[in-house]
């Protein structure tokens, strides 16, 4: 009798996006570290729905913490809506997104060569950052931070991790 076995890791992809904030914090997410900012419910300025988050800041950090770390492999991007509101940037422009407190791999939203947002455009802007841009994201996501030197009030809404697209081939394992 011959017998063989094959072992191969299987990645279970999420069926849908993981909401970080939209009409409140998603089921797995809470507010984390907050520095030089006050965060408030904004109902008069929203991207979708009836609730956004307003931030009154001066050189700020706003952190989102998952209750259970999130495997990045099941997601392709971080997406959120941003409204500059009544904020501006100082002489040294900085508005960045950082994953897992890894400063060297943070994404610069006001990058001179490839800006993700336009501070002069006083309306909602959708930002989508492929997770590959956080080039050292090897561990599960345990923290997401928005940080920079914006001064004044700005808003964010519909913050989520976008699920990886499933291919058209579906594999099933059966047992005889």
VOFI-689984 format. One line per field, with one value per atom (N, C-alpha, C, O): residue number from 1; residue in one letter; chain; x, y, z. Coordinates in pm, 1 decimal. Layout:
BEGIN
n = (NUM:...) $
res = (A:...) $
chain = (A:...) $
xx = (X:...) $
yy = (Y:...) $
zz = (Z:...) $
# end
This chain:
BEGIN
n = (1:1:1:1:2:2:2:2:3:3:3:3:4:4:4:4:5:5:5:5:6:6:6:6:7:7:7:7:8:8:8:8:9:9:9:9:10:10:10:10:11:11:11:11:12:12:12:12:13:13:13:13:14:14:14:14:15:15:15:15:16:16:16:16:17:17:17:17:18:18:18:18:19:19:19:19:20:20:20:20:21:21:21:21:22:22:22:22:23:23:23:23:24:24:24:24:25:25:25:25:26:26:26:26:27:27:27:27:28:28:28:28:29:29:29:29:30:30:30:30:31:31:31:31:32:32:32:32:33:33:33:33:34:34:34:34:35:35:35:35:36:36:36:36:37:37:37:37:38:38:38:38:39:39:39:39:40:40:40:40:41:41:41:41:42:42:42:42:43:43:43:43:44:44:44:44:45:45:45:45:46:46:46:46:47:47:47:47:48:48:48:48:49:49:49:49:50:50:50:50:51:51:51:51:52:52:52:52:53:53:53:53:54:54:54:54:55:55:55:55:56:56:56:56:57:57:57:57:58:58:58:58:59:59:59:59:60:60:60:60:61:61:61:61:62:62:62:62:63:63:63:63:64:64:64:64:65:65:65:65:66:66:66:66:67:67:67:67:68:68:68:68:69:69:69:69:70:70:70:70:71:71:71:71:72:72:72:72:73:73:73:73:74:74:74:74:75:75:75:75:76:76:76:76:77:77:77:77:78:78:78:78:79:79:79:79:80:80:80:80:81:81:81:81:82:82:82:82:83:83:83:83:84:84:84:84:85:85:85:85:86:86:86:86:87:87:87:87:88:88:88:88:89:89:89:89:90:90:90:90:91:91:91:91:92:92:92:92:93:93:93:93:94:94:94:94:95:95:95:95:96:96:96:96:97:97:97:97:98:98:98:98:99:99:99:99:100:100:100:100:101:101:101:101:102:102:102:102:103:103:103:103:104:104:104:104:105:105:105:105:106:106:106:106:107:107:107:107:108:108:108:108:109:109:109:109:110:110:110:110:111:111:111:111:112:112:112:112:113:113:113:113:114:114:114:114:115:115:115:115:116:116:116:116:117:117:117:117:118:118:118:118:119:119:119:119:120:120:120:120:121:121:121:121:122:122:122:122:123:123:123:123:124:124:124:124:125:125:125:125:126:126:126:126:127:127:127:127:128:128:128:128:129:129:129:129:130:130:130:130:131:131:131:131:132:132:132:132:133:133:133:133:134:134:134:134:135:135:135:135:136:136:136:136:137:137:137:137:138:138:138:138:139:139:139:139:140:140:140:140:141:141:141:141:142:142:142:142:143:143:143:143:144:144:144:144:145:145:145:145:146:146:146:146:147:147:147:147:148:148:148:148:149:149:149:149:150:150:150:150:151:151:151:151:152:152:152:152:153:153:153:153:154:154:154:154:155:155:155:155:156:156:156:156:157:157:157:157:158:158:158:158:159:159:159:159:160:160:160:160:161:161:161:161:162:162:162:162:163:163:163:163:164:164:164:164:165:165:165:165:166:166:166:166:167:167:167:167:168:168:168:168:169:169:169:169:170:170:170:170:171:171:171:171:172:172:172:172:173:173:173:173:174:174:174:174:175:175:175:175:176:176:176:176) $
res = (X:X:X:X:X:X:X:X:X:X:X:X:X:X:X:X:X:X:X:X:X:X:X:X:X:X:X:X:X:X:X:X:X:X:X:X:X:X:X:X:X:X:X:X:X:X:X:X:X:X:X:X:X:X:X:X:X:X:X:X:X:X:X:X:X:X:X:X:X:X:X:X:X:X:X:X:X:X:X:X:X:X:X:X:X:X:X:X:X:X:X:X:X:X:X:X:X:X:X:X:X:X:X:X:X:X:X:X:X:X:X:X:X:X:X:X:X:X:X:X:X:X:X:X:X:X:X:X:X:X:X:X:X:X:X:X:X:X:X:X:X:X:X:X:X:X:X:X:X:X:X:X:X:X:X:X:X:X:X:X:X:X:X:X:X:X:X:X:X:X:X:X:X:X:X:X:X:X:X:X:X:X:X:X:X:X:X:X:X:X:X:X:X:X:X:X:X:X:X:X:X:X:X:X:X:X:X:X:X:X:X:X:X:X:X:X:X:X:X:X:X:X:X:X:X:X:X:X:X:X:X:X:X:X:X:X:X:X:X:X:X:X:X:X:X:X:X:X:X:X:X:X:X:X:X:X:X:X:X:X:X:X:X:X:X:X:X:X:X:X:X:X:X:X:X:X:X:X:X:X:X:X:X:X:X:X:X:X:X:X:X:X:X:X:X:X:X:X:X:X:X:X:X:X:X:X:X:X:X:X:X:X:X:X:X:X:X:X:X:X:X:X:X:X:X:X:X:X:X:X:X:X:X:X:X:X:X:X:X:X:X:X:X:X:X:X:X:X:X:X:X:X:X:X:X:X:X:X:X:X:X:X:X:X:X:X:X:X:X:X:X:X:X:X:X:X:X:X:X:X:X:X:X:X:X:X:X:X:X:X:X:X:X:X:X:X:X:X:X:X:X:X:X:X:X:X:X:X:X:X:X:X:X:X:X:X:X:X:X:X:X:X:X:X:X:X:X:X:X:X:X:X:X:X:X:X:X:X:X:X:X:X:X:X:X:X:X:X:X:X:X:X:X:X:X:X:X:X:X:X:X:X:X:X:X:X:X:X:X:X:X:X:X:X:X:X:X:X:X:X:X:X:X:X:X:X:X:X:X:X:X:X:X:X:X:X:X:X:X:X:X:X:X:X:X:X:X:X:X:X:X:X:X:X:X:X:X:X:X:X:X:X:X:X:X:X:X:X:X:X:X:X:X:X:X:X:X:X:X:X:X:X:X:X:X:X:X:X:X:X:X:X:X:X:X:X:X:X:X:X:X:X:X:X:X:X:X:X:X:X:X:X:X:X:X:X:X:X:X:X:X:X:X:X:X:X:X:X:X:X:X:X:X:X:X:X:X:X:X:X:X:X:X:X:X:X:X:X:X:X:X:X:X:X:X:X:X:X:X:X:X:X:X:X:X:X:X:X:X:X:X:X:X:X:X:X:X:X:X:X:X:X:X:X:X:X:X:X:X:X:X:X:X:X:X:X:X:X:X:X:X:X:X:X:X:X:X:X:X:X:X:X:X:X:X:X:X:X:X:X:X:X:X:X:X:X:X:X:X:X:X:X:X:X:X:X:X:X:X:X:X:X:X:X) $
chain = (A:A:A:A:A:A:A:A:A:A:A:A:A:A:A:A:A:A:A:A:A:A:A:A:A:A:A:A:A:A:A:A:A:A:A:A:A:A:A:A:A:A:A:A:A:A:A:A:A:A:A:A:A:A:A:A:A:A:A:A:A:A:A:A:A:A:A:A:A:A:A:A:A:A:A:A:A:A:A:A:A:A:A:A:A:A:A:A:A:A:A:A:A:A:A:A:A:A:A:A:A:A:A:A:A:A:A:A:A:A:A:A:A:A:A:A:A:A:A:A:A:A:A:A:A:A:A:A:A:A:A:A:A:A:A:A:A:A:A:A:A:A:A:A:A:A:A:A:A:A:A:A:A:A:A:A:A:A:A:A:A:A:A:A:A:A:A:A:A:A:A:A:A:A:A:A:A:A:A:A:A:A:A:A:A:A:A:A:A:A:A:A:A:A:A:A:A:A:A:A:A:A:A:A:A:A:A:A:A:A:A:A:A:A:A:A:A:A:A:A:A:A:A:A:A:A:A:A:A:A:A:A:A:A:A:A:A:A:A:A:A:A:A:A:A:A:A:A:A:A:A:A:A:A:A:A:A:A:A:A:A:A:A:A:A:A:A:A:A:A:A:A:A:A:A:A:A:A:A:A:A:A:A:A:A:A:A:A:A:A:A:A:A:A:A:A:A:A:A:A:A:A:A:A:A:A:A:A:A:A:A:A:A:A:A:A:A:A:A:A:A:A:A:A:A:A:A:A:A:A:A:A:A:A:A:A:A:A:A:A:A:A:A:A:A:A:A:A:A:A:A:A:A:A:A:A:A:A:A:A:A:A:A:A:A:A:A:A:A:A:A:A:A:A:A:A:A:A:A:A:A:A:A:A:A:A:A:A:A:A:A:A:A:A:A:A:A:A:A:A:A:A:A:A:A:A:A:A:A:A:A:A:A:A:A:A:A:A:A:A:A:A:A:A:A:A:A:A:A:A:A:A:A:A:A:A:A:A:A:A:A:A:A:A:A:A:A:A:A:A:A:A:A:A:A:A:A:A:A:A:A:A:A:A:A:A:A:A:A:A:A:A:A:A:A:A:A:A:A:A:A:A:A:A:A:A:A:A:A:A:A:A:A:A:A:A:A:A:A:A:A:A:A:A:A:A:A:A:A:A:A:A:A:A:A:A:A:A:A:A:A:A:A:A:A:A:A:A:A:A:A:A:A:A:A:A:A:A:A:A:A:A:A:A:A:A:A:A:A:A:A:A:A:A:A:A:A:A:A:A:A:A:A:A:A:A:A:A:A:A:A:A:A:A:A:A:A:A:A:A:A:A:A:A:A:A:A:A:A:A:A:A:A:A:A:A:A:A:A:A:A:A:A:A:A:A:A:A:A:A:A:A:A:A:A:A:A:A:A:A:A:A:A:A:A:A:A:A:A:A:A:A:A:A:A:A:A:A:A:A:A:A:A:A:A:A:A:A:A:A:A:A:A:A:A:A:A:A:A:A:A:A:A:A:A:A:A:A:A:A:A:A:A:A:A:A:A:A:A:A:A:A:A:A:A:A:A:A:A:A:A:A:A:A:A:A:A:A:A:A:A:A:A:A) $
xx = (85.4:0.0:89.7:177.2:66.6:140.3:51.4:-69.2:112.4:36.6:119.6:241.3:53.8:125.7:41.5:-80.3:109.4:37.6:101.9:220.3:21.2:70.3:29.9:-84.2:123.6:95.3:123.9:229.2:26.6:38.7:-43.7:-159.6:14.7:-65.3:-180.1:-166.4:-291.4:-409.4:-442.8:-453.2:-459.1:-497.7:-647.6:-699.4:-716.8:-859.6:-881.2:-850.4:-934.2:-956.1:-1086.8:-1183.5:-1089.9:-1215.7:-1317.3:-1280.5:-1444.1:-1550.4:-1582.4:-1636.5:-1549.1:-1584.8:-1479.7:-1391.2:-1490.7:-1399.5:-1410.8:-1514.9:-1302.8:-1307.3:-1320.9:-1231.4:-1433.7:-1462.2:-1383.4:-1388.7:-1310.3:-1238.5:-1325.4:-1344.9:-1377.8:-1474.0:-1570.0:-1527.7:-1698.6:-1806.0:-1934.6:-1976.9:-1996.4:-2112.2:-2074.2:-2158.7:-1950.9:-1896.9:-1781.6:-1755.4:-1713.6:-1600.5:-1650.3:-1753.9:-1574.9:-1608.7:-1596.8:-1536.8:-1653.8:-1658.5:-1524.3:-1517.4:-1416.3:-1284.4:-1195.7:-1080.0:-1245.3:-1158.3:-1205.7:-1325.5:-1108.0:-1132.2:-1033.5:-936.2:-1060.5:-965.3:-846.1:-861.4:-727.4:-605.3:-543.0:-611.6:-411.6:-334.0:-382.8:-410.5:-392.9:-437.1:-344.0:-324.2:-286.5:-193.3:-222.1:-238.4:-228.6:-249.1:-373.3:-374.3:-476.3:-599.0:-717.3:-704.2:-831.5:-956.0:-1042.9:-1053.4:-1103.9:-1184.3:-1330.6:-1364.2:-1417.2:-1557.8:-1644.4:-1599.3:-1769.6:-1866.5:-1904.5:-1937.2:-1900.5:-1938.9:-2059.0:-2048.4:-2170.8:-2292.9:-2331.0:-2414.3:-2271.4:-2306.7:-2214.8:-2246.0:-2103.3:-2009.4:-1973.8:-1888.9:-2038.4:-2011.2:-1984.2:-2030.2:-1910.2:-1884.3:-1996.8:-2054.3:-2027.3:-2140.3:-2211.3:-2149.5:-2337.9:-2411.8:-2436.7:-2445.1:-2448.4:-2484.1:-2378.5:-2400.1:-2263.4:-2162.4:-2022.4:-1989.1:-1941.4:-1798.6:-1724.4:-1786.9:-1592.5:-1511.9:-1448.3:-1384.8:-1465.8:-1398.3:-1276.2:-1275.8:-1172.9:-1049.7:-1008.6:-988.4:-996.6:-941.0:-797.2:-773.4:-701.0:-563.7:-461.5:-487.5:-345.4:-226.0:-107.6:-71.4:-46.6:62.7:17.7:56.5:-61.5:-143.0:-98.9:-21.0:-151.9:-151.1:-287.7:-335.6:-351.0:-477.0:-454.9:-417.7:-477.6:-449.6:-578.1:-667.6:-584.9:-690.0:-625.6:-521.9:-686.9:-632.6:-733.9:-849.7:-690.9:-781.7:-781.3:-678.6:-895.8:-902.7:-825.1:-758.6:-835.0:-758.6:-676.5:-733.5:-542.7:-462.2:-514.8:-566.5:-500.9:-559.2:-449.4:-350.5:-467.6:-373.1:-382.5:-487.7:-276.8:-276.7:-294.2:-341.9:-256.2:-260.5:-400.7:-413.4:-504.4:-640.5:-694.7:-807.2:-614.8:-660.5:-561.9:-442.6:-614.0:-527.1:-495.7:-395.5:-580.6:-559.5:-626.7:-717.0:-580.3:-646.2:-714.5:-650.2:-845.0:-917.9:-992.8:-1049.4:-992.0:-1068.6:-1101.7:-1038.5:-1202.1:-1239.2:-1184.9:-1188.2:-1134.6:-1074.0:-1131.0:-1146.3:-1161.9:-1206.8:-1118.4:-1112.6:-1049.0:-958.6:-1028.1:-963.4:-1160.5:-1235.1:-1175.3:-1160.3:-1140.9:-1083.2:-940.4:-896.7:-868.1:-730.3:-632.1:-668.0:-509.7:-401.2:-274.7:-270.1:-172.8:-45.9:53.0:45.5:143.9:245.7:349.6:331.7:456.3:564.1:622.2:660.3:628.8:680.1:561.1:510.2:516.7:397.4:418.6:515.7:326.6:332.8:192.5:121.6:155.0:32.4:58.9:68.7:70.5:116.8:25.8:-50.2:35.7:-32.4:74.6:162.8:66.9:167.7:98.7:-0.3:150.1:99.2:198.8:319.8:147.6:227.5:340.7:446.4:319.7:418.2:554.5:657.3:556.4:680.0:705.8:664.8:773.4:795.9:862.9:822.4:963.1:1026.3:934.5:962.9:825.5:739.2:609.0:512.8:605.4:481.8:461.2:556.6:333.9:295.7:271.6:195.9:337.4:326.3:209.7:215.8:105.1:-13.7:5.1:-67.7:101.7:130.7:263.3:329.1:301.6:426.2:427.2:328.7:536.3:546.1:529.7:462.8:589.8:585.4:453.6:406.2:394.7:272.4:175.4:155.1:115.7:25.5:-102.1:-157.1:-146.9:-269.3:-390.2:-503.7:-365.0:-473.5:-432.4:-313.9:-532.1:-510.8:-571.4:-693.6:-487.0:-534.3:-609.9:-683.4:-594.1:-666.5:-807.4:-890.8:-833.7:-965.0:-1051.5:-1034.5:-1143.1:-1223.7:-1348.6:-1461.2:-1326.1:-1435.8:-1382.3:-1262.4:-1473.7:-1434.0:-1345.7:-1373.9:-1238.3:-1146.1:-1127.4:-1107.8:-1133.8:-1114.6:-970.1:-914.1:-910.6:-770.3:-766.3:-828.7:-692.5:-673.5:-524.5:-457.3:-474.1:-331.6:-313.9:-355.7:-251.8:-224.0:-136.1:-42.9:-165.4:-89.7:58.1:140.9:92.2:233.4:312.9:434.8:244.3:312.7:371.4:468.7:311.8:369.7:470.0:442.0:585.1:672.2:722.1:773.3:710.3:756.5:639.6:654.2:526.6:407.1:409.6:338.5:493.1:510.3:430.7:397.3:400.7:324.1:177.6:147.4:87.1:-52.7:-62.5:21.1:-164.7:-183.4:-231.8:-338.4:-151.7:-185.2:-208.4:-243.0:-189.3:-208.0:-210.1:-132.5:-297.8:-297.0:-301.3:-385.4:-209.9:-202.5:-207.3:-144.0:-284.4:-278.6:-198.9:-229.1:-97.9:-18.7:31.5:50.5:52.5:101.3:97.5:78.9:115.8:116.0:1.3:16.4:-112.2:-229.9:-273.5:-266.0:-318.9:-366.2:-509.6:-537.5:-600.6:-740.3:-826.1:-787.3:-943.9:-1040.8:-1045.4:-1057.1:-1036.1:-1052.1:-1138.0:-1170.5:-1174.3:-1268.3:-1221.0:-1151.8:-1259.0:-1239.7:-1363.1:-1437.2:-1383.2:-1503.0:-1473.6:-1376.9:-1556.7:-1550.2:-1408.1:-1353.9:-1348.7:-1213.3:-1225.6:-1296.0:-1156.1:-1170.1:-1049.8:-977.4:-1030.7:-936.4:-1015.6:-1118.7:-968.3:-1038.5:-997.5:-879.1:-1096.6:-1071.7:-1006.4:-1039.4:-913.5:-850.5:-956.7:-1048.2:-944.2:-1040.1:-1017.9:-905.3:-1125.3:-1115.6:-1116.9:-1189.0:-1037.7:-1033.8:-1161.4:-1249.2:-1169.9:-1289.7:-1285.5:-1387.8:-1169.3:-1158.0:-1180.8:-1112.7:-1274.9:-1305.0:-1258.4:-1290.8:-1182.7:-1130.0:-1202.7:-1221.1:-1243.3:-1309.0:-1234.7:-1184.6:-1228.4:-1163.9:-1273.6:-1353.4:-1275.7:-1372.8:-1297.3:-1178.7:-1364.6:-1300.4:-1381.3:-1504.2:-1312.8:-1381.4:-1351.2:-1398.4) $
yy = (-116.9:0.0:122.9:138.0:209.2:334.7:446.3:448.6:537.1:649.3:775.0:773.5:882.2:1009.5:1118.5:1107.3:1220.6:1335.4:1462.3:1465.4:1564.8:1692.4:1797.9:1801.3:1882.2:1990.0:2121.3:2141.9:2208.7:2339.8:2437.0:2409.0:2551.1:2646.2:2701.5:2721.8:2725.1:2777.2:2912.6:2925.6:3011.7:3144.3:3160.3:3148.6:3186.9:3210.9:3360.5:3439.6:3398.3:3539.3:3586.9:3511.1:3710.9:3764.4:3780.0:3801.0:3769.7:3783.2:3928.4:3958.9:4018.8:4158.6:4248.9:4202.6:4377.1:4475.4:4473.3:4437.6:4512.0:4526.8:4675.2:4754.7:4710.8:4850.8:4890.5:4823.5:5000.8:5057.7:5166.1:5167.9:5257.0:5356.1:5390.6:5430.3:5375.6:5418.3:5407.7:5296.9:5517.4:5520.0:5467.2:5412.0:5483.3:5433.2:5338.8:5307.7:5293.9:5203.9:5065.6:5019.8:4999.1:4863.5:4769.4:4803.8:4651.2:4554.6:4516.0:4474.8:4527.9:4487.4:4607.0:4587.1:4729.7:4847.9:4944.5:4960.1:5009.4:5112.8:5226.8:5213.0:5340.0:5451.1:5411.1:5349.7:5446.6:5417.7:5546.6:5634.0:5557.7:5672.7:5800.0:5800.1:5906.4:6035.1:6141.3:6148.5:6224.3:6327.5:6457.8:6459.2:6566.7:6701.9:6710.6:6783.3:6637.5:6637.3:6602.3:6528.5:6656.0:6609.9:6559.2:6622.3:6445.1:6378.5:6388.8:6368.4:6420.8:6438.0:6382.1:6367.3:6351.2:6306.6:6425.2:6532.3:6406.6:6511.3:6460.8:6364.4:6524.7:6483.5:6578.9:6544.7:6697.2:6793.9:6784.4:6841.3:6714.1:6695.9:6548.6:6501.2:6475.4:6332.4:6296.1:6364.1:6189.5:6136.7:6042.0:6054.1:5947.8:5855.8:5843.9:5862.7:5813.6:5793.9:5922.8:6030.9:5908.9:6023.5:6060.9:6152.4:5991.6:6018.0:6008.3:5910.6:6109.2:6108.9:6141.3:6165.6:6141.7:6181.9:6314.9:6330.9:6410.1:6537.7:6535.7:6471.6:6605.9:6613.6:6760.1:6825.7:6810.0:6943.0:6917.7:6857.1:6964.2:6919.7:7031.8:7138.0:7001.4:7083.3:6988.0:6948.5:6950.4:6852.5:6727.0:6707.6:6644.2:6542.3:6399.5:6373.4:6307.3:6163.6:6110.3:6136.4:6035.1:5967.3:5821.1:5790.3:5731.2:5589.6:5507.4:5535.4:5405.6:5304.5:5173.3:5135.1:5104.0:4976.5:4864.7:4877.4:4755.0:4640.3:4563.0:4553.5:4508.8:4424.6:4295.8:4244.3:4244.5:4126.7:4169.7:4219.6:4152.2:4193.0:4131.7:4019.9:4206.4:4169.6:4122.0:4191.9:4002.3:3951.3:4037.0:4041.5:4102.6:4191.3:4114.8:4171.0:3987.8:3909.7:3900.0:3880.0:3913.0:3903.5:4034.7:4039.5:4141.6:4273.3:4333.1:4302.8:4419.1:4477.8:4624.6:4674.3:4697.3:4840.9:4893.3:4830.8:5009.5:5089.5:5203.1:5274.1:5221.3:5328.5:5411.1:5357.8:5542.8:5631.8:5759.3:5792.6:5829.7:5958.9:6066.5:6052.2:6174.7:6284.1:6416.3:6437.6:6503.8:6639.6:6736.7:6728.3:6829.3:6921.8:7017.7:7077.7:7033.0:7120.3:7258.8:7327.4:7299.6:7431.7:7418.2:7493.1:7322.9:7298.0:7345.9:7366.2:7362.8:7392.4:7326.1:7279.6:7322.5:7263.2:7374.3:7483.1:7345.4:7443.9:7456.5:7405.1:7524.3:7545.3:7412.2:7397.6:7317.1:7183.9:7090.0:7039.4:7066.5:6986.0:6841.2:6777.0:6791.5:6651.2:6602.1:6659.5:6495.3:6421.6:6280.4:6256.9:6186.6:6052.3:5946.1:5972.3:5826.0:5708.9:5606.2:5580.1:5547.7:5452.1:5327.1:5336.0:5211.6:5083.3:5024.2:5030.3:4967.6:4896.6:4979.8:4926.2:5109.7:5200.5:5190.1:5211.4:5157.4:5142.6:5270.6:5282.4:5365.5:5496.8:5491.3:5567.0:5406.0:5406.8:5366.6:5400.4:5295.4:5251.6:5330.9:5285.6:5448.6:5526.5:5586.2:5611.5:5608.1:5662.7:5812.6:5854.5:5893.3:6038.6:6083.4:6072.1:6133.5:6174.2:6307.2:6336.9:6387.2:6515.6:6511.4:6614.1:6393.7:6376.1:6469.3:6476.6:6539.1:6636.3:6569.2:6623.5:6452.5:6384.1:6311.7:6306.9:6255.9:6177.1:6203.3:6116.4:6322.8:6354.2:6269.5:6244.3:6227.0:6148.0:6237.0:6199.3:6356.0:6449.8:6590.0:6620.6:6673.6:6812.8:6900.5:6908.5:6965.9:7048.2:7172.1:7231.4:7212.7:7330.1:7294.5:7382.9:7167.0:7120.4:7098.2:6998.0:7188.8:7184.5:7100.1:7148.2:6972.7:6876.9:6738.1:6719.7:6640.6:6503.4:6446.9:6462.7:6380.6:6314.6:6171.3:6146.9:6078.0:5938.3:5899.9:5923.8:5840.3:5799.4:5647.7:5587.4:5586.2:5441.5:5412.5:5449.8:5345.7:5315.0:5164.0:5092.5:5113.8:4969.4:4929.4:5001.6:4816.4:4775.0:4751.6:4754.0:4728.8:4713.1:4840.7:4835.6:4955.4:5082.2:5085.6:5156.8:5008.0:4992.5:4878.1:4765.8:4906.1:4801.3:4700.3:4595.9:4724.9:4628.1:4569.6:4538.8:4554.3:4502.0:4349.7:4288.0:4290.6:4145.0:4078.4:3960.3:4152.5:4101.5:4141.7:4229.3:4079.7:4125.2:4273.1:4324.0:4340.3:4482.3:4496.5:4446.7:4565.0:4583.6:4730.9:4764.3:4819.3:4961.7:5034.4:5001.3:5132.5:5224.1:5364.9:5396.2:5450.1:5587.3:5688.4:5671.8:5794.2:5914.5:6015.0:6035.9:6077.6:6174.0:6283.5:6261.0:6399.7:6509.7:6640.7:6645.5:6748.5:6879.9:6967.8:7089.6:6907.4:6986.0:7065.7:7017.6:7187.9:7274.6:7311.4:7357.3:7292.1:7324.7:7199.7:7095.4:7211.7:7102.5:7034.7:7101.2:6901.8:6821.9:6701.0:6677.3:6624.5:6514.4:6389.9:6398.9:6273.5:6148.3:6062.0:6075.2:5973.4:5890.1:5765.3:5761.7:5664.1:5541.6:5485.4:5462.9:5463.2:5407.9:5256.8:5201.1:5189.4:5043.7:4979.8:5043.3:4852.0:4768.0:4700.7:4638.8:4712.3:4659.6:4513.8:4482.6:4425.7:4282.1:4254.1:4317.3:4158.9:4116.4:4054.2:3987.3:4076.4:4020.0:3870.3:3823.4:3797.6:3653.4:3621.9:3685.1:3525.1:3483.1:3411.3:3385.9:3379.5:3312.3:3161.7:3094.2:3109.7:2966.0:2941.9:3000.2:2857.5:2825.7:2682.7:2590.9:2666.6:2535.2:2483.5:2555.9:2359.6:2295.9:2166.8:2098.8:2134.9:2011.6:1920.3:1958.6:1798.9:1699.7:1578.8:1562.2:1496.3:1378.5:1256.7:1259.4:1148.7:1023.2:920.9:807.5) $
zz = (0.0:0.0:0.0:85.3:-96.1:-103.0:-50.0:-74.3:21.5:74.9:58.1:76.5:23.5:11.9:76.6:90.4:114.2:170.4:115.6:82.0:108.0:59.3:161.5:207.4:195.7:290.2:221.5:161.3:232.7:171.2:255.1:285.7:292.8:371.0:287.0:166.4:351.7:284.3:346.3:468.3:261.8:307.5:289.9:178.8:398.9:392.0:374.5:463.7:259.5:229.6:291.3:298.8:334.9:387.8:275.7:160.2:309.7:210.1:179.5:73.2:272.0:252.9:316.4:388.4:288.8:346.4:498.5:553.5:565.5:710.6:742.1:713.6:800.9:833.9:958.0:1061.2:945.9:1059.7:1123.0:1244.5:1038.9:1085.2:973.0:864.4:998.9:910.3:990.3:1023.5:1021.6:1111.1:1249.8:1320.3:1287.9:1413.0:1382.0:1265.9:1485.1:1465.1:1425.6:1473.7:1336.8:1296.0:1414.4:1516.3:1401.1:1510.4:1568.0:1683.8:1490.6:1537.4:1572.3:1609.2:1562.2:1573.9:1681.3:1705.3:1745.7:1845.9:1823.3:1749.2:1888.7:1889.0:1974.4:2080.0:1927.5:2001.5:2051.3:2104.4:2033.5:2078.0:2009.4:1889.4:2085.3:2033.6:2090.6:2211.8:2002.1:2047.0:1974.9:1852.9:2049.0:1995.5:1907.3:1808.0:1943.0:1863.4:1952.1:2049.8:1916.7:1977.7:1862.9:1757.8:1885.6:1783.3:1825.3:1942.0:1729.1:1760.7:1648.6:1535.1:1682.1:1582.1:1495.1:1546.2:1364.6:1269.5:1191.3:1115.5:1209.3:1140.9:1027.9:944.0:1024.6:920.4:798.3:693.7:809.9:699.0:691.6:767.1:600.5:587.5:442.4:350.6:422.8:288.5:248.5:140.3:337.0:319.4:453.5:558.3:451.1:574.5:649.9:591.6:781.2:864.4:966.7:1046.2:966.8:1068.5:1009.7:942.7:1034.9:1001.6:1131.0:1234.2:1125.6:1240.7:1208.0:1103.8:1297.8:1287.3:1376.4:1481.4:1334.3:1413.1:1422.1:1319.9:1541.7:1566.9:1610.2:1714.6:1530.0:1552.4:1536.5:1480.1:1589.2:1571.9:1584.7:1695.6:1470.7:1469.9:1545.9:1661.1:1484.2:1549.1:1519.7:1428.0:1601.4:1575.9:1615.6:1725.9:1524.6:1552.1:1515.3:1402.1:1610.3:1588.1:1595.1:1674.9:1510.0:1512.5:1553.3:1499.0:1649.1:1697.1:1675.7:1715.5:1612.8:1602.8:1734.5:1801.8:1770.0:1888.9:1865.7:1955.5:1742.4:1699.9:1579.5:1482.5:1582.0:1466.7:1336.9:1336.1:1227.5:1099.2:1004.3:982.5:948.1:848.7:722.2:658.4:686.7:570.2:439.4:340.8:437.8:314.0:255.0:134.2:333.2:282.5:227.4:177.7:236.0:193.9:94.4:96.9:6.4:-95.8:-72.4:-123.7:5.6:20.8:146.7:202.2:189.9:291.9:217.6:140.3:240.3:172.1:275.3:370.7:254.3:341.1:265.1:164.8:315.4:259.9:353.6:475.8:293.3:369.3:319.6:199.4:413.3:379.8:458.2:580.8:389.4:459.5:554.6:640.5:540.0:631.1:638.6:537.4:760.9:785.3:834.6:922.0:778.7:822.3:715.4:599.5:757.4:664.9:717.7:831.6:633.5:673.5:702.3:645.2:790.1:824.1:713.5:603.1:744.6:647.4:601.1:484.9:690.4:655.6:642.2:742.2:519.2:495.9:537.3:497.4:617.5:657.5:689.5:772.2:622.3:652.6:603.6:483.1:696.2:664.0:724.6:817.8:669.2:723.7:755.6:673.8:874.6:918.3:970.2:1042.8:933.5:983.1:1081.4:1059.9:1188.3:1288.7:1346.6:1379.8:1358.8:1417.7:1350.1:1414.4:1220.4:1144.4:1065.4:950.0:1127.8:1066.9:929.6:841.3:906.7:774.4:659.4:544.4:687.1:576.9:568.4:506.3:630.2:623.8:485.1:411.6:451.2:321.3:338.7:426.2:253.4:259.1:171.7:49.2:233.0:158.0:85.9:-8.9:129.6:65.7:-9.5:-26.5:-53.9:-127.6:-249.2:-322.7:-270.0:-378.7:-515.0:-602.9:-533.0:-662.9:-688.1:-801.6:-583.9:-600.4:-484.4:-399.7:-480.9:-368.3:-373.8:-481.0:-257.6:-245.4:-218.5:-247.9:-161.9:-131.6:-174.9:-188.6:-195.8:-234.7:-126.1:-113.5:-48.0:63.5:16.8:95.7:-108.4:-158.5:-204.8:-223.9:-222.7:-267.0:-143.5:-74.0:-115.2:7.6:-11.8:1.2:-43.5:-58.9:-25.3:-4.5:-20.3:11.8:-97.9:-216.7:-56.6:-148.5:-100.1:19.0:-192.9:-155.6:-178.9:-285.9:-77.2:-81.0:-73.5:13.8:-165.6:-161.0:-168.3:-264.3:-66.0:-55.3:-62.9:28.1:-171.0:-176.6:-57.4:-21.9:3.0:121.3:91.1:182.2:-37.1:-72.6:-45.6:-29.2:-40.9:-14.2:126.6:151.7:219.5:353.1:340.3:382.0:283.4:231.2:333.3:293.0:460.6:560.1:638.7:757.0:576.1:642.0:635.5:556.2:720.7:721.1:832.7:823.5:936.1:1049.3:1031.9:950.9:1105.7:1101.8:1141.1:1215.7:1090.4:1119.8:1264.2:1300.4:1345.4:1486.4:1520.0:1633.3:1420.9:1443.4:1309.2:1219.5:1295.1:1181.5:1238.1:1322.4:1191.3:1241.9:1129.4:1025.2:1152.8:1070.6:1152.6:1270.1:1093.2:1167.2:1074.1:954.6:1129.1:1047.5:1121.8:1243.4:1045.0:1107.6:1058.1:1048.3:1027.1:991.7:1114.3:1227.4:1089.8:1196.6:1163.1:1052.4:1257.1:1234.8:1233.8:1286.4:1172.7:1172.1:1035.8:932.8:1035.9:914.5:949.0:1065.4:845.3:863.5:789.7:688.3:842.0:770.1:788.2:885.5:692.1:690.6:608.1:532.1:623.5:544.0:537.9:429.7:655.0:665.3:667.7:751.9:573.9:565.3:498.2:421.5:529.5:456.3:345.6:371.6:222.6:106.1:85.3:72.7:82.0:66.1:-68.7:-169.1:-70.1:-194.8:-284.8:-236.9:-413.4:-508.5:-519.6:-536.6:-509.9:-526.5:-675.1:-752.3:-714.1:-853.4:-893.8:-811.3:-1020.0:-1069.5:-1045.0:-1055.7:-1012.6:-986.4:-838.1:-753.7:-807.3:-668.3:-643.7:-719.0:-537.9:-505.1:-382.8:-285.0:-388.6:-276.1:-244.2:-333.7:-117.9:-75.0:-22.7:62.7:-75.8:-29.5:21.0:-7.3:94.0:149.0:109.2:114.3:69.1:34.5:141.3:133.2) $
# end
